Amino acid sequence: MAHTYDCLIIGAGPAGLTAATYLARFRRDIVVLDGGQSRARWIPASHNCPGFPFGVAGNELLARYRTHAREYGVPIVETQVQTLAREGPAFVAGDGTCEWRARHVILATGVVDRLPEMADVDDAIHSGVVRLCAVCDGYEARDEAIGVLAPAAEALDHAEFLRTFSRKVAALVIDEPGMLDDAWRRRADRAGITLYPAPTRLSLRAGGCQADFSDGTTLRMDTLYPVLGAEAQCALVRALGARLDAVGALHVDERMHTSVEGLYAIGDVVSGLNQISVAVGHAALAASAVHQRLPSNPR
């Protein structure tokens, strides 16, 4: 019979690698399957990650988590899982060539951000001109000219939060023009936020971002926050009947267990505050729960 692991972890971002480290230290038989698309790789430098007061780049942070896991013998397979099915008491994951069987699965596949149409958007993210998380790095944008690109409600919510850090905050509203009524404008005025319509073009300019509008005007921003949503990477478990919440993320209980017996979900794929410290907490809960479900393994 094919080997059956105690736990299969899909995804090697901060959440998945932390769960793997916990389970390896619990002396459990595990494997990590990773497609190399962790959202953390986008981070040019995080300054709110505990233990790194002077900041840490996302790829460096991932390398540290990976080194930590490998110190305890965690096998990490670089592959893209395409299928996840249930065969009796076990889960079976496949990448089109190989299969892995496990009694439990921890899904740590994260989300994929919806990005604005902008040439060189990858360069803009890596240079800190386009930022994806105001909670993470609003402090680093303090006193800059900040723009928020989003539908009206999200644009104003995020712009009001970013007024914590700067007096120069603009909301670039992508709703239809008629959606921006007087109530929105009064709210923006009270908060000290300047409203703009959707730009016809966004471009990376030296040290910043430029928005061009249909009337020929332009807006120069040091930092742009696109708030266009993100897609939780749940496709693998939809066929298993896993319960999703209203925004399409996985519903879990207090121990990160989904509605599917033996399937756990951690990190950004679960609704909540998408932060590395939150993902690490999820991982500790899920890994401990999996360990406790398994037969004891005394020395």
Buried (B, 14 or more C-beta within 10 A) or exposed (E): EEEBBBBBBBBBBBBBBBBBBBBBBBEBBBBBBBBEBBBBBBBBBBBBBEEBEEBBBBBBBBEBBBEBBBEBEBBBEEBEBEEBEBEEEBBBBBBEEEEBBBBBBBBBBBBEBEBBEBEEBEEBBBEBBBBBBBEBBBEBBEEBBBBBBBBBEBBBBBBBBBBEBBEBBBBBBBBEEEEBEEEBEEBBEEBEBBBBBBBEEBBBEEEBBBBBBEEEEEBEBBBBBBBBEBBBBBEBBEEBEBEBEEEBBBBBEEBBBBBBEBBBBBBBBBBEEBBBEBBBBBBBBBBBBBBEBBEEEEE
